[in-house]
């Protein structure tokens, strides 16, 4: 059975496409010395199920030992169509990838979490085509790794690494002049949306924008707008002013996650390229100590999600598995997710959009500071922004977590400059969202959210957060200050963006924060104690509980790795949903 056969990008959809997931020839290159010629024509001794990494059970291989280089090969039937380009797309390959088609080099990519594509029209043939992928992945602490261990084995809250292809591979057939990207920026004050399109041609090209509003706004229509692209770029503004009287039917929010569909048609001399996308009309802003969603105070009840599965590691085993996780999150009383140290599968963000769950988008961390780390992390962040800008569920960006990769950021000017550069880089591309610049502690003064972590608290010290901001901002388990040297709290909304982490399982092994709960009743008592205390103090704009599921040796989840609740789910909802 071939898993993951759905179209990988619901937010950027072409109808003419071909799934390349399923069995591929596979070979380990333990010395990293296999020649290109041998990789293209030589023997492959195993079969792997793409898009699952070789370390996972669903790959059909499940080898945990780090291999520096692996090779993939697949023969696929492609159809050359008149005036159509053939685009080969990869969701993610960790960490560096080189691709050949029919023995000819097609392109390369660096970055383990970001998508890439290449136009293979000129090297593809009508009929059978052989695609070869060489993937290189060392346990390098300078590359953005997220929760992938670099020591050879899992420890504390770091888990089995992922190498090679781990998201979908597919073909799209596009017109001779085709759309690369669409960026849609809502403006609630003006009730407009700026549409920017990026196309493959530098020639002057006509585009059409067709907008379909949510059904609840009927009989209102936007219709069709035209724009000209020059030098590969064009822009226009959609106006929804006539819908001001039905604003709630138009806006995206958790209680009414309205999505506006947009069809973009690029009109070339040899045909049309058609892509469907969507966006949501919503705003997010910091106002004093509050966070406002669509101009109204919104208290965030988030759950931290590592995005790991027992059988497939970082790759969701199915689209249904994604939906199940999000449904469980809503059932337990949360209104959002902090997707921790992972750029998630696009289907995750699509279903969060559709279901009305808020998301913090977080860049996977590197762990050693040097020029390579700076360049790699900025590139990965840029790709993250490119791909996922249109998702209304994403309301916050987290470029750095707990000073990982910038260990001396409290005092080191270069590392401080990196965090500031990340903040301003994101703002230069996206002014619509908030940023938690160094989530947890040692933040720059320009951060939009003052995010603090605290795992020391237990319900044996009630009232901890009632003693003033000094206690709240004095740091978490490592006693780190909330702000870097020379910086200070500037009145930003404060979110307890990691807390709890109450360890609870039925075995003797497993890592957790502080001592384990010994029974379901003790687990629920501690869960309620810590959560009620932070709410009662009235100082926070939201919280994020650690965490959704157990992952390997870490047993801090509300759910087991198989997604079974560790305690009565209605009682969990009473704790986290009472502020709804």
N, C-alpha and C positions, 0 to 999 in steps of 0.2 A: 504493500500500500504506500502510495506517495502522499506524504503529509504536506501541509502548507501549500495548497493549490490555489488559494484565493489571490486576487489581485493585490499586490503589496502596498499600493499607495492610494487609498480611497480619497485623499485630499488632492490628488493630481492624477486623474484617470484618463487613459486612452482605451478605447474599446478594442482596438486591434493589437493584441498582445499574445505572448506565448510563454507559459511557465517552463522554466528549466530546472526546477527542483526535482528531487528524486535521486536515483542511483547515478553516481559518477565513479569512474575509475579513480583510485587513490593510492598514493605511495608516500611513505616516510623517507626523508632524506636526512638521516641522523648526523652526517658529517657536514651537511650543507654544501656538498661539492658536486652534486649531480649537474651535468652539463645541460645547456639548453637543448642541444640536439637530442640527447637521450630523453629529456623530459617530453619533447615533442613526439618522438617516434618509438621510444623504448618501452619496456615492459612495466606495467603497473600490477602490483600483486594483491590489491585489496579493492573492495567496493565500499563507498561511503554514501550515506543518505544525506544529501544536501536539503535544507540549510543547517544541519546539526554538526557542531564541531566534533573532532575526533575524540575529545575527552568525554563526550556524553554517551549515554546508553542508546539514545535514539539514532545516533550516527551509525550504529551497527559495529563499531570498533571499540570504543571505551578504553582507550589507552591514556593513563593519567600522566605519564612521563613527558616532560617538555621536549619537543622536537623542534629544532631551529627552523627547518624548512620542510614544507609538505607540498605535494603536487596533486593536482586534479586534472582529469581529462574527461570530456564528454563529446560524443558525436550527436549532433542534433540536426533535424530536418528543418531547413529554412526555405521560405519562398521569397524569391526576388519579385517584387511587384513594381509595376510601372510608376515611376516618379515617387517612389517611397524610399525613405531612409530606414536602415535597420539599426536600432539602438540596443546595445547590450548593457544591461543594468545590474548592479550589485547593491543589495541593501547594506551590507557591511562585511568586510574581510579584515581580520585581525592578524597582523598589523600592517605589513606591506604586501602589495600584490602586483604581479606582473602577468599580463594576459596576452596570449597569442590566439589567432584564429587562422586556421588552415596554414599553420607554420609561419605566419606573418605577425610581427609584433603589433598589437592593438593599442596598448597603453599601460600605464601603471598608476598606482595610488598609494598614499601613505595616510594612515589614520584608521584605528580599529573600530570606531563606532559610527563612521560617517558613510553615506552612500556615494557612489560614483557611477558614471556612465561613459560609454564610448560609442562613437558612430563607426560601425564596422561595414557599412554599405560597400565600400570599395574593395574589401577583402573577402566578403562573404560570397558564396555561390548558391545557385538555385539547386537545392538538393541537400546532401549530407555535408555538414560543416563540423570540423573538429575544434573545440575550444579547450585550451590548456591554461591553467592557472597555477602559478608558483606563489606560495604564501610564506612569508618569513615573519617569525615572531619569537624574539628572545625575551627572557625574563628581565627586561630592562626597566629599572625604576624611573627612568627619565621620560618614558612614553606615557601618555594618558591611559591608565590601567583600570581605574575604578576599584572595584573590590576583588580583582584578580591578584592572587598572591604572586610574589616574585621570588619566593624562597624555595620553591619546589614542593611545598605542601601547605595546606591550609592552616591558619592559626588565628586565634581571636576572631575578629570579624572580617577576615580575608579568606577567600574561597578558591576552589579549583579554577585555574585559568582557562581561557577560551582562545583557541588558535584557528586560523584559517577562515573559511566561509562559515558565517553563523547567522546570516539573514538571507532572504530570498534572492534568487538569480532569475532574471527574465529578459525577454525580448519585447520591445515595442516597435511597431511599424508607424513611422511618422511621415508627414509630407516633406517635400524637398526643402521647404522653409518651415521650420518647426519651433515650437515653444519650448524654451529651457525652463522657465520659472515664471510664476505669477505671485506677486506680493500685494496683499490687500490690507490696508490700514484703516480701521474704523475711527470715526470722530463723532462721539456722541453729542458734543456741544453743538456742532453744526448739523448733526444727523446725516453725515455723508461718509463715504468710504473711498479712499484713494486706491485705484487699481494700477499697478505697475506691471508691465509685461517685458520679459527678456526673451529674445528670439535668436535664431541661429544665423540670420542674415544681417549684413550691414546695409543692404539695399533698403530703400524706402518701401515699406510694406504695410498694407491695410489689415487691421484687426477689427473684429466685432466682439462685443461683450453682451451676452444674453444673461439676464438676471432673473432667477426664479425665487420669489419670496415664500416664506412659510405659509402653509395653507390657511392659518388662522388670520392672516392679513387680507384675505380676499374681501372685496374684488380689486384691490390695488395691484397695479402692475408697474414694473420699471421699464420693460421692453428692451430694445436693442440700442446700443451705443457703438459708434465707430471711432477709431483712433488710428493715427499713422505712427508707425515705428520707424525711427531713424537711428542708424548706427547700433542696431540691435536692441533698442529700448523705446518704449512708449508708455504714456500714462493718461489716465482720464479719471474723472470723479463721478461716482454714483451718488445721487441725492435721494434721500428718503424723507424729505421735509413734509410731504403730504401725509406721511404716516405718523406724524407727531401725536395725533389724537389716539393712535393705537400703539403707542411706544412699547408697552409691555408685550404686545404680540410680536414685536420686531426684535427686541433685545434678547441677548443670550444671558442666561443666569441659571443657577442650579435648579430652581423651581420651574423654569421654562427655557430649556436649552435650544432655542430657535437657531437653526442653521440656514444661511442664505446660500443657495446654489448659484454658481456662476459658470457659464460655458464660454470659453475663449476660442475664437476661430481665427487662425492666421491664414490670410488669403494670398498664396503665392501664384505665380504664373502657371505652375504645373499641378496645382491642386490645393486643397485646404487641409490644414492640421487642426484638429479639434481636441480640446482638453476640457474636462469638467473639474471644477474645484469648488470650494466652499469657504465661508468664513462666518464669524459671529460678530454682531454689533454689541460690544461691551467695553467698559472702561474699568481700569484698576488704578488706584492712586493712594498715596499716603497723605493723610490730613491730620496733623498733630500726632496724637497717640493712636489714631485709628487708621484702619485700612478700609477704603470705600470701594465697593463694587457697584458700578453704575450709579455712583453718587450716594450710595447708602452704606452705612456702617455694616461691615460684614466680619463676623468672627470666624476664623478659620479653625476647623477641627480636622487636622491632617493625620494621616498614618504614613510612616516611613516604610517604603517598599524597596527591597533589594533587587527584585526582578529576577530571582533564580528559581529554577525548577529542578527537582531531583533527577528526572530522566533526561533533561535537555539543557541544563545549566542556564546560560543567558538567553537562549532562544526559546520563546514561548512554544510549547509543544503543539498548540493549535490556536486558531482564533477563538474557539469556544473557551479555552483556558483563560485567555485574556478577559473575556466577558465575565466568566465566573468570578475571577478575582475582583473585578470592579463591582459586581453585584454584592459580593460578600462585604466589601468595604462600605457600601451604602447601607447594607443591612445592619452593620455594627455601629452605625450612627455617625460615621465620618462624612465630611463634605468635600474632602480633597485628599491628594496624595503628594508626598514628597518622594519622587522617583530618585532614589539615592544612588549616586555614583554610576549612572548609566543613562545613555541616550537610548531610549526604548524603541521598540518596533513601532513604525508609523500606525499600525492598527490599534495599538494601545491608546495613542492620542486621539484617534478617530472615535473610538468608543467612549472615551472620557468626554469628548465634545458632545457626542450624541446623548450621553446619560447625565450630563450636567455635573461632572466632578471637576474640581479645581486641581491643577497640577503645578508643582514646582519643577522646572526643568533644570537639571544639574549636570555640569560637566564632569566626566570622570577625571579623577586626580592622577597626576604623576607624583612621585615621592622623593625626587632628588632635583635640586635646582641647578640648572645650567642653561646655556643658550638654546640647546636642543629642546629642553623642556618648555621654554618660553614659546619658541616658534611652533612646536607641535601642538601645544595647548591652545594657542590663539587660532591656529588653522582649524582645529577640531571644533572650537566654539563657533567660528564663522560658518562652518558647514552645518552645525546644529541650527543656527539662526536662519540660514538659507532654507533648509528643509522644512522647519516646523513653525515658521513665523505665523502662518495663517490659523493655527489651532487656537480657538478662543479659550479652551480649557487651561492653557499655559498662562499663568499670571505672574510668575516670578522666575528669574534666572539666578542660578547659583554657580558662579565661575570657580570658586575656591571653597573647600570645606576644611575646617579645623586646622588651618595652616599647613595642610598636607602639600608637600612640594615646596613650601616656603616656610621652613621650620623656624627661621630667624626673623620672620616678618615684623615682629614687635619692635625691633630696633634697626634692622637692616634696610637701608634706603633702596637698594636695588630690588629687593623682594617687595618692599612697599610699592615701588614704582610699577612692578608687574601687576599687583592687585589693582592699583589705580588704573593702569592701562587696560586691564580686562573690563573694569567698570565702564570706562569711557568708550572703549571699543564697542561694547554692547549697546550703550546709549546712542552711539553714532549710527547704529543699524536698527535700533528698536527703542523708540521713546515711549512706547505704549505700556511697558511692563515695569514692575519693580525689580530691584536687584538686591540680593543678600550677598555682599561682596566677598566676605570670608566668613562663611556660616559657622557660628559657634563661639568665636572669640577673636581677639586681636584684629578687629575690623578697622578699615579706614573711616574717617569721619564722614565721607561722602556716601556711605551705604544708605540705601533707601529704607532698609529694615534692620533694626538691631536684633540680630538672632543669637540667642544664647542656648547653650547646652548644659544640662544638669542631670547627672545620674546618681548623685550622692544622696538625694532626698529619699526618705522612706516615710511611710505614714506614722512612724514613731516620732517625727519632728513636725507636728502640725503647726501651721502658722509661719512657716519659714519665709514665705514670700510677702509677709505683711510688715516686715521690718524696714522697708525702704529700698530705694533703687540701689543703694550701695551693695546690699547683699545680693540682689538679683544680678548685678553687673560685675560681680567679683569673680565670676568664672565657674566652670563646671568641675568635672572629676579631676582635671589636672590643675585646678586653681589658676586658670588663665584669666587675664583681664579681658574685658569685653572689647576694648579698643587698643590699637597700637600706640606706642609711645608718642606723645605729643598730640594725640587725638583724644576726643572726649565725646560723651553722649550729647547729641544735638536735638533731642526731643523726638526722635523717630519712633514709629510704632515698634513695640518690643514683642517678639514672638519666641516662645520657648520651643525652638525648632528641633530639639531632641530631648526627650525625657523618658522616664519609665524604664524600659528595657528589662522588665521583670522576668528573670529566668524561671522557667517552669517546664519540667518534663518528667517522664516516668522512669528514666534511667539514671545512672550514676554519673555518666559522662556528659559533657556539654559545657560550653562557655557562656557566661552571662555576666551582667552587671550586679555586683554585690552578691549576697547569698540567694540561693534558690528558694522559691516558694515550695512548700512541702505538700500542699493540698490545693484543690480547686477553691475552697473557701478562703484560704490564706491568699491565694493569687488574686481573687476578686476583691478582697478587703484591701490589699495593698494598691491595687489598680484604682479603686475608688478613692482611697485616701489621698494619693498623690494628685489625681486629676481634680478632685473637688477643691483641694487647697489652692491650686493655681488659678482656678476659676474664681473662688471667693475673694482672693486678694484684689481682683478687679484691675490689675495693672497690665495684663497681657492683651494683645490684639489677636492672639491665636496660639495654638499649640500643635506639636507634631509628636505623636507617640511612636516609640521604637519597640516593636515593629510589626509588620503584617504577618510574616511567617518565620518559622525556624528555617535556618539555612545551614546545612551541613553541621559543623560543630557548634554553631550559635543557636541557642534555645530561648531567645527573647521574644518569640512570636506569639501573637494571639491565636495563630493557626499553626498546625503541624505543617511539615513540608508537603504533605498530601492535601492540604487545605481543609483539614478538619478542625473545628473550634476546640480549644483547650478547656473552655468553660461554656456554660450555658450562654448561647448567643444573644438571647433576649436580655440577660443580665449585663452583658457587655454593652449592648445598645443603651441600656438605662444609664450607664456611666458616661459614654461618649456622646450620646445624642440628646442629653437633657438640656443642652443649651441651644438646641435647634429652634 
